[in-house]
Amino acid sequence: MSPTAKPEEMQTLALSEWEFSCDLEVDYGSEEHASIAYAALAVDKELQPDKVKRVMAVSNGTLSVHFEAVEARFLRASFSAFVDILTLTTKIIEECGTKNQLS
């Protein structure tokens, strides 16, 4: 899914029969920062795609993430690991800025 995915695409998983789900939104304040975070996080695929699914999208400077899992423990583990990487990614964006800010 591209960083400019439409909300309808985000709902694709929501209509499935997976029992446990949650959503996370992070407002980066700019499309550029949200897209950088998306690109950094998109390379890490779920380790158990048969048990956990994750869909990400960027819209109006906000990174949206939808998780679904077959069991609560898989959802918790996946969400927790993702938030750890998201936190690191966000700190790097805040500390290093972007090319436009460094010029």
N, CA, C and O atoms as a GROMACS GRO file, in nm:
protein
  412
    1MET      N    1   0.084  -0.116   0.000
    1MET     CA    2   0.000   0.000   0.000
    1MET      C    3   0.089   0.123   0.000
    1MET      O    4   0.188   0.129   0.072
    2SER      N    5   0.054   0.220  -0.079
    2SER     CA    6   0.134   0.342  -0.091
    2SER      C    7   0.107   0.435   0.027
    2SER      O    8   0.006   0.422   0.095
    3PRO      N    9   0.198   0.531   0.050
    3PRO     CA   10   0.177   0.624   0.159
    3PRO      C   11   0.055   0.712   0.140
    3PRO      O   12   0.008   0.775   0.234
    4THR      N   13   0.002   0.716   0.018
    4THR     CA   14  -0.115   0.798  -0.008
    4THR      C   15  -0.241   0.712  -0.020
    4THR      O   16  -0.331   0.746  -0.096
    5ALA      N   17  -0.246   0.603   0.052
    5ALA     CA   18  -0.361   0.513   0.047
    5ALA      C   19  -0.488   0.585   0.090
    5ALA      O   20  -0.484   0.675   0.174
    6LYS      N   21  -0.598   0.545   0.031
    6LYS     CA   22  -0.727   0.604   0.065
    6LYS      C   23  -0.784   0.536   0.188
    6LYS      O   24  -0.752   0.421   0.216
    7PRO      N   25  -0.870   0.608   0.263
    7PRO     CA   26  -0.931   0.548   0.383
    7PRO      C   27  -1.003   0.416   0.354
    7PRO      O   28  -1.007   0.328   0.440
    8GLU      N   29  -1.060   0.402   0.235
    8GLU     CA   30  -1.129   0.278   0.201
    8GLU      C   31  -1.033   0.159   0.203
    8GLU      O   32  -1.070   0.049   0.243
    9GLU      N   33  -0.908   0.183   0.160
    9GLU     CA   34  -0.808   0.076   0.161
    9GLU      C   35  -0.770   0.038   0.304
    9GLU      O   36  -0.739  -0.078   0.331
   10MET      N   37  -0.772   0.136   0.394
   10MET     CA   38  -0.741   0.108   0.534
   10MET      C   39  -0.848   0.017   0.595
   10MET      O   40  -0.820  -0.060   0.686
   11GLN      N   41  -0.970   0.026   0.544
   11GLN     CA   42  -1.080  -0.051   0.600
   11GLN      C   43  -1.086  -0.193   0.546
   11GLN      O   44  -1.166  -0.273   0.594
   12THR      N   45  -1.004  -0.226   0.448
   12THR     CA   46  -1.006  -0.360   0.389
   12THR      C   47  -0.989  -0.467   0.495
   12THR      O   48  -1.065  -0.564   0.498
   13LEU      N   49  -0.890  -0.450   0.582
   13LEU     CA   50  -0.870  -0.549   0.688
   13LEU      C   51  -0.981  -0.544   0.791
   13LEU      O   52  -1.018  -0.647   0.847
   14ALA      N   53  -1.036  -0.426   0.815
   14ALA     CA   54  -1.139  -0.411   0.918
   14ALA      C   55  -1.262  -0.496   0.886
   14ALA      O   56  -1.336  -0.533   0.977
   15LEU      N   57  -1.284  -0.525   0.761
   15LEU     CA   58  -1.401  -0.603   0.722
   15LEU      C   59  -1.376  -0.753   0.727
   15LEU      O   60  -1.468  -0.831   0.700
   16SER      N   61  -1.256  -0.794   0.759
   16SER     CA   62  -1.224  -0.936   0.763
   16SER      C   63  -1.273  -0.998   0.893
   16SER      O   64  -1.333  -0.931   0.977
   17GLU      N   65  -1.247  -1.128   0.910
   17GLU     CA   66  -1.297  -1.201   1.026
   17GLU      C   67  -1.195  -1.211   1.138
   17GLU      O   68  -1.216  -1.286   1.233
   18TRP      N   69  -1.087  -1.138   1.131
   18TRP     CA   70  -0.987  -1.141   1.238
   18TRP      C   71  -1.049  -1.074   1.360
   18TRP      O   72  -1.106  -0.966   1.349
   19GLU      N   73  -1.037  -1.138   1.474
   19GLU     CA   74  -1.113  -1.097   1.592
   19GLU      C   75  -1.058  -0.975   1.665
   19GLU      O   76  -1.137  -0.898   1.721
   20PHE      N   77  -0.928  -0.955   1.668
   20PHE     CA   78  -0.868  -0.849   1.748
   20PHE      C   79  -0.805  -0.743   1.658
   20PHE      O   80  -0.734  -0.776   1.563
   21SER      N   81  -0.832  -0.616   1.687
   21SER     CA   82  -0.777  -0.510   1.604
   21SER      C   83  -0.755  -0.383   1.685
   21SER      O   84  -0.814  -0.365   1.792
   22CYS      N   85  -0.671  -0.297   1.633
   22CYS     CA   86  -0.653  -0.164   1.691
   22CYS      C   87  -0.597  -0.071   1.584
   22CYS      O   88  -0.539  -0.114   1.485
   23ASP      N   89  -0.616   0.057   1.608
   23ASP     CA   90  -0.568   0.160   1.516
   23ASP      C   91  -0.479   0.258   1.591
   23ASP      O   92  -0.496   0.284   1.710
   24LEU      N   93  -0.383   0.311   1.518
   24LEU     CA   94  -0.289   0.408   1.573
   24LEU      C   95  -0.271   0.519   1.471
   24LEU      O   96  -0.253   0.492   1.352
   25GLU      N   97  -0.276   0.643   1.517
   25GLU     CA   98  -0.251   0.757   1.430
   25GLU      C   99  -0.147   0.846   1.494
   25GLU      O  100  -0.153   0.875   1.614
   26VAL      N  101  -0.050   0.889   1.414
   26VAL     CA  102   0.054   0.980   1.461
   26VAL      C  103   0.054   1.101   1.368
   26VAL      O  104   0.078   1.087   1.248
   27ASP      N  105   0.028   1.218   1.423
   27ASP     CA  106   0.027   1.341   1.345
   27ASP      C  107   0.168   1.400   1.346
   27ASP      O  108   0.215   1.449   1.449
   28TYR      N  109   0.235   1.393   1.233
   28TYR     CA  110   0.371   1.446   1.222
   28TYR      C  111   0.373   1.594   1.186
   28TYR      O  112   0.479   1.657   1.189
   29GLY      N  113   0.260   1.649   1.152
   29GLY     CA  114   0.254   1.791   1.120
   29GLY      C  115   0.296   1.826   0.979
   29GLY      O  116   0.276   1.938   0.933
   30SER      N  117   0.355   1.730   0.909
   30SER     CA  118   0.391   1.753   0.769
   30SER      C  119   0.385   1.621   0.693
   30SER      O  120   0.413   1.514   0.747
   31GLU      N  121   0.348   1.633   0.568
   31GLU     CA  122   0.341   1.516   0.480
   31GLU      C  123   0.480   1.454   0.464
   31GLU      O  124   0.494   1.332   0.457
   32GLU      N  125   0.582   1.539   0.459
   32GLU     CA  126   0.719   1.490   0.440
   32GLU      C  127   0.763   1.403   0.558
   32GLU      O  128   0.817   1.294   0.537
   33HIS      N  129   0.742   1.449   0.680
   33HIS     CA  130   0.782   1.370   0.797
   33HIS      C  131   0.702   1.241   0.807
   33HIS      O  132   0.758   1.136   0.839
   34ALA      N  133   0.572   1.248   0.781
   34ALA     CA  134   0.490   1.127   0.786
   34ALA      C  135   0.535   1.027   0.680
   34ALA      O  136   0.536   0.906   0.705
   35SER      N  137   0.571   1.075   0.562
   35SER     CA  138   0.618   0.986   0.455
   35SER      C  139   0.753   0.925   0.487
   35SER      O  140   0.779   0.810   0.452
   36ILE      N  141   0.840   1.001   0.554
   36ILE     CA  142   0.969   0.946   0.596
   36ILE      C  143   0.947   0.833   0.697
   36ILE      O  144   1.008   0.727   0.686
   37ALA      N  145   0.858   0.856   0.793
   37ALA     CA  146   0.828   0.753   0.893
   37ALA      C  147   0.769   0.630   0.825
   37ALA      O  148   0.806   0.517   0.856
   38TYR      N  149   0.676   0.652   0.732
   38TYR     CA  150   0.615   0.541   0.658
   38TYR      C  151   0.723   0.458   0.588
   38TYR      O  152   0.724   0.336   0.599
   39ALA      N  153   0.811   0.526   0.517
   39ALA     CA  154   0.916   0.455   0.441
   39ALA      C  155   1.008   0.376   0.534
   39ALA      O  156   1.048   0.264   0.502
   40ALA      N  157   1.040   0.435   0.648
   40ALA     CA  158   1.129   0.366   0.743
   40ALA      C  159   1.061   0.244   0.805
   40ALA      O  160   1.125   0.141   0.827
   41LEU      N  161   0.932   0.255   0.832
   41LEU     CA  162   0.860   0.147   0.900
   41LEU      C  163   0.808   0.039   0.804
   41LEU      O  164   0.787  -0.075   0.845
   42ALA      N  165   0.788   0.075   0.679
   42ALA     CA  166   0.731  -0.020   0.582
   42ALA      C  167   0.823  -0.137   0.551
   42ALA      O  168   0.777  -0.243   0.509
   43VAL      N  169   0.953  -0.120   0.572
   43VAL     CA  170   1.046  -0.229   0.541
   43VAL      C  171   1.038  -0.344   0.642
   43VAL      O  172   1.075  -0.457   0.610
   44ASP      N  173   0.989  -0.316   0.762
   44ASP     CA  174   0.975  -0.421   0.863
   44ASP      C  175   0.839  -0.489   0.848
   44ASP      O  176   0.737  -0.435   0.889
   45LYS      N  177   0.841  -0.606   0.789
   45LYS     CA  178   0.717  -0.682   0.770
   45LYS      C  179   0.684  -0.758   0.898
   45LYS      O  180   0.771  -0.781   0.982
   46GLU      N  181   0.559  -0.797   0.911
   46GLU     CA  182   0.517  -0.877   1.027
   46GLU      C  183   0.589  -1.012   1.023
   46GLU      O  184   0.601  -1.074   0.917
   47LEU      N  185   0.635  -1.056   1.139
   47LEU     CA  186   0.707  -1.184   1.146
   47LEU      C  187   0.614  -1.303   1.131
   47LEU      O  188   0.656  -1.410   1.088
   48GLN      N  189   0.487  -1.285   1.168
   48GLN     CA  190   0.389  -1.393   1.156
   48GLN      C  191   0.266  -1.340   1.081
   48GLN      O  192   0.162  -1.315   1.142
   49PRO      N  193   0.278  -1.323   0.949
   49PRO     CA  194   0.168  -1.264   0.873
   49PRO      C  195   0.040  -1.347   0.871
   49PRO      O  196  -0.067  -1.297   0.837
   50ASP      N  197   0.051  -1.473   0.909
   50ASP     CA  198  -0.070  -1.555   0.919
   50ASP      C  199  -0.144  -1.529   1.050
   50ASP      O  200  -0.257  -1.575   1.067
   51LYS      N  201  -0.081  -1.456   1.142
   51LYS     CA  202  -0.142  -1.428   1.272
   51LYS      C  203  -0.167  -1.279   1.296
   51LYS      O  204  -0.256  -1.242   1.373
   52VAL      N  205  -0.088  -1.194   1.231
   52VAL     CA  206  -0.101  -1.048   1.249
   52VAL      C  207  -0.090  -0.980   1.113
   52VAL      O  208  -0.003  -1.013   1.032
   53LYS      N  209  -0.178  -0.884   1.090
   53LYS     CA  210  -0.172  -0.804   0.968
   53LYS      C  211  -0.164  -0.657   1.006
   53LYS      O  212  -0.224  -0.613   1.104
   54ARG      N  213  -0.087  -0.582   0.927
   54ARG     CA  214  -0.069  -0.439   0.952
   54ARG      C  215  -0.082  -0.365   0.820
   54ARG      O  216  -0.022  -0.404   0.720
   55VAL      N  217  -0.161  -0.258   0.821
   55VAL     CA  218  -0.178  -0.173   0.704
   55VAL      C  219  -0.145  -0.030   0.746
   55VAL      O  220  -0.196   0.020   0.847
   56MET      N  221  -0.060   0.035   0.667
   56MET     CA  222  -0.022   0.174   0.697
   56MET      C  223  -0.061   0.264   0.581
   56MET      O  224  -0.066   0.222   0.466
   57ALA      N  225  -0.087   0.390   0.615
   57ALA     CA  226  -0.117   0.492   0.514
   57ALA      C  227  -0.076   0.628   0.569
   57ALA      O  228  -0.067   0.648   0.690
   58VAL      N  229  -0.052   0.721   0.476
   58VAL     CA  230  -0.020   0.858   0.513
   58VAL      C  231  -0.123   0.949   0.447
   58VAL      O  232  -0.152   0.936   0.328
   59SER      N  233  -0.176   1.041   0.526
   59SER     CA  234  -0.272   1.138   0.473
   59SER      C  235  -0.265   1.265   0.556
   59SER      O  236  -0.275   1.262   0.678
   60ASN      N  237  -0.246   1.377   0.488
   60ASN     CA  238  -0.244   1.509   0.554
   60ASN      C  239  -0.145   1.514   0.671
   60ASN      O  240  -0.176   1.571   0.776
   61GLY      N  241  -0.029   1.457   0.654
   61GLY     CA  242   0.074   1.463   0.757
   61GLY      C  243   0.055   1.366   0.872
   61GLY      O  244   0.126   1.374   0.973
   62THR      N  245  -0.040   1.275   0.858
   62THR     CA  246  -0.068   1.177   0.964
   62THR      C  247  -0.038   1.036   0.915
   62THR      O  248  -0.082   0.997   0.807
   63LEU      N  249   0.036   0.962   0.994
   63LEU     CA  250   0.061   0.821   0.968
   63LEU      C  251  -0.048   0.742   1.039
   63LEU      O  252  -0.063   0.752   1.161
   64SER      N  253  -0.123   0.663   0.964
   64SER     CA  254  -0.229   0.579   1.020
   64SER      C  255  -0.189   0.434   1.006
   64SER      O  256  -0.141   0.391   0.901
   65VAL      N  257  -0.209   0.358   1.113
   65VAL     CA  258  -0.173   0.217   1.114
   65VAL      C  259  -0.289   0.137   1.169
   65VAL      O  260  -0.345   0.170   1.274
   66HIS      N  261  -0.326   0.031   1.098
   66HIS     CA  262  -0.433  -0.059   1.142
   66HIS      C  263  -0.374  -0.198   1.160
   66HIS      O  264  -0.310  -0.252   1.071
   67PHE      N  265  -0.397  -0.255   1.277
   67PHE     CA  266  -0.350  -0.389   1.310
   67PHE      C  267  -0.469  -0.482   1.326
   67PHE      O  268  -0.574  -0.441   1.374
   68GLU      N  269  -0.452  -0.607   1.285
   68GLU     CA  270  -0.549  -0.712   1.312
   68GLU      C  271  -0.474  -0.839   1.346
   68GLU      O  272  -0.367  -0.866   1.291
   69ALA      N  273  -0.531  -0.917   1.438
   69ALA     CA  274  -0.465  -1.041   1.480
   69ALA      C  275  -0.569  -1.146   1.515
   69ALA      O  276  -0.685  -1.116   1.542
   70VAL      N  277  -0.523  -1.271   1.512
   70VAL     CA  278  -0.612  -1.382   1.544
   70VAL      C  279  -0.627  -1.401   1.695
   70VAL      O  280  -0.725  -1.460   1.741
   71GLU      N  281  -0.529  -1.351   1.772
   71GLU     CA  282  -0.535  -1.360   1.918
   71GLU      C  283  -0.484  -1.229   1.978
   71GLU      O  284  -0.401  -1.160   1.918
   72ALA      N  285  -0.534  -1.196   2.096
   72ALA     CA  286  -0.494  -1.072   2.163
   72ALA      C  287  -0.344  -1.067   2.189
   72ALA      O  288  -0.283  -0.961   2.177
   73ARG      N  289  -0.284  -1.179   2.225
   73ARG     CA  290  -0.141  -1.178   2.256
   73ARG      C  291  -0.055  -1.146   2.134
   73ARG      O  292   0.049  -1.082   2.147
   74PHE      N  293  -0.098  -1.189   2.016
   74PHE     CA  294  -0.024  -1.156   1.894
   74PHE      C  295  -0.039  -1.007   1.861
   74PHE      O  296   0.056  -0.942   1.817
   75LEU      N  297  -0.158  -0.954   1.884
   75LEU     CA  298  -0.182  -0.811   1.861
   75LEU      C  299  -0.095  -0.728   1.955
   75LEU      O  300  -0.031  -0.632   1.912
   76ARG      N  301  -0.094  -0.764   2.082
   76ARG     CA  302  -0.015  -0.691   2.181
   76ARG      C  303   0.134  -0.692   2.146
   76ARG      O  304   0.200  -0.588   2.150
   77ALA      N  305   0.186  -0.808   2.113
   77ALA     CA  306   0.328  -0.821   2.082
   77ALA      C  307   0.365  -0.740   1.957
   77ALA      O  308   0.466  -0.670   1.955
   78SER      N  309   0.282  -0.749   1.854
   78SER     CA  310   0.309  -0.678   1.730
   78SER      C  311   0.300  -0.527   1.751
   78SER      O  312   0.386  -0.452   1.705
   79PHE      N  313   0.195  -0.483   1.820
   79PHE     CA  314   0.175  -0.341   1.845
   79PHE      C  315   0.290  -0.285   1.928
   79PHE      O  316   0.343  -0.178   1.897
   80SER      N  317   0.329  -0.357   2.031
   80SER     CA  318   0.437  -0.312   2.118
   80SER      C  319   0.569  -0.299   2.042
   80SER      O  320   0.639  -0.199   2.057
   81ALA      N  321   0.603  -0.398   1.962
   81ALA     CA  322   0.726  -0.393   1.884
   81ALA      C  323   0.722  -0.278   1.783
   81ALA      O  324   0.822  -0.209   1.762
   82PHE      N  325   0.606  -0.258   1.721
   82PHE     CA  326   0.591  -0.151   1.624
   82PHE      C  327   0.609  -0.014   1.690
   82PHE      O  328   0.677   0.073   1.636
   83VAL      N  329   0.549   0.004   1.807
   83VAL     CA  330   0.559   0.132   1.877
   83VAL      C  331   0.704   0.161   1.916
   83VAL      O  332   0.747   0.276   1.913
   84ASP      N  333   0.780   0.058   1.952
   84ASP     CA  334   0.922   0.078   1.984
   84ASP      C  335   0.997   0.133   1.862
   84ASP      O  336   1.074   0.228   1.875
   85ILE      N  337   0.974   0.074   1.746
   85ILE     CA  338   1.041   0.119   1.624
   85ILE      C  339   0.989   0.256   1.581
   85ILE      O  340   1.066   0.341   1.535
   86LEU      N  341   0.859   0.277   1.596
   86LEU     CA  342   0.798   0.407   1.565
   86LEU      C  343   0.859   0.518   1.652
   86LEU      O  344   0.888   0.627   1.603
   87THR      N  345   0.877   0.490   1.779
   87THR     CA  346   0.936   0.588   1.870
   87THR      C  347   1.077   0.625   1.827
   87THR      O  348   1.113   0.743   1.824
   88LEU      N  349   1.157   0.526   1.794
   88LEU     CA  350   1.293   0.552   1.746
   88LEU      C  351   1.292   0.633   1.617
   88LEU      O  352   1.368   0.729   1.602
   89THR      N  353   1.206   0.594   1.524
   89THR     CA  354   1.195   0.665   1.397
   89THR      C  355   1.156   0.810   1.419
   89THR      O  356   1.214   0.900   1.357
   90THR      N  357   1.060   0.834   1.506
   90THR     CA  358   1.013   0.969   1.533
   90THR      C  359   1.123   1.054   1.598
   90THR      O  360   1.140   1.171   1.565
   91LYS      N  361   1.198   0.994   1.690
   91LYS     CA  362   1.308   1.068   1.754
   91LYS      C  363   1.415   1.107   1.652
   91LYS      O  364   1.469   1.218   1.658
   92ILE      N  365   1.444   1.018   1.560
   92ILE     CA  366   1.544   1.048   1.457
   92ILE      C  367   1.495   1.161   1.367
   92ILE      O  368   1.572   1.252   1.334
   93ILE      N  369   1.367   1.157   1.329
   93ILE     CA  370   1.311   1.264   1.246
   93ILE      C  371   1.318   1.397   1.321
   93ILE      O  372   1.355   1.499   1.263
   94GLU      N  373   1.285   1.396   1.449
   94GLU     CA  374   1.288   1.519   1.529
   94GLU      C  375   1.430   1.573   1.545
   94GLU      O  376   1.451   1.694   1.537
   95GLU      N  377   1.527   1.486   1.565
   95GLU     CA  378   1.664   1.529   1.589
   95GLU      C  379   1.738   1.568   1.462
   95GLU      O  380   1.815   1.664   1.461
   96CYS      N  381   1.714   1.494   1.356
   96CYS     CA  382   1.790   1.517   1.232
   96CYS      C  383   1.718   1.609   1.135
   96CYS      O  384   1.781   1.671   1.049
   97GLY      N  385   1.588   1.619   1.148
   97GLY     CA  386   1.512   1.701   1.055
   97GLY      C  387   1.512   1.642   0.916
   97GLY      O  388   1.529   1.521   0.898
   98THR      N  389   1.493   1.728   0.818
   98THR     CA  390   1.492   1.685   0.678
   98THR      C  391   1.591   1.769   0.601
   98THR      O  392   1.648   1.865   0.654
   99LYS      N  393   1.611   1.734   0.476
   99LYS     CA  394   1.703   1.810   0.391
   99LYS      C  395   1.664   1.957   0.384
   99LYS      O  396   1.750   2.045   0.388
  100ASN      N  397   1.534   1.984   0.374
  100ASN     CA  398   1.487   2.122   0.364
  100ASN      C  399   1.520   2.203   0.489
  100ASN      O  400   1.550   2.322   0.480
  101GLN      N  401   1.515   2.140   0.605
  101GLN     CA  402   1.543   2.210   0.730
  101GLN      C  403   1.692   2.231   0.751
  101GLN      O  404   1.732   2.325   0.820
  102LEU      N  405   1.774   2.147   0.692
  102LEU     CA  406   1.918   2.155   0.712
  102LEU      C  407   1.984   2.256   0.618
  102LEU      O  408   2.098   2.296   0.641
  103SER      N  409   1.915   2.296   0.513
  103SER     CA  410   1.973   2.388   0.414
  103SER      C  411   1.983   2.529   0.466
  103SER      O  412   2.029   2.618   0.396
   0.00000   0.00000   0.00000
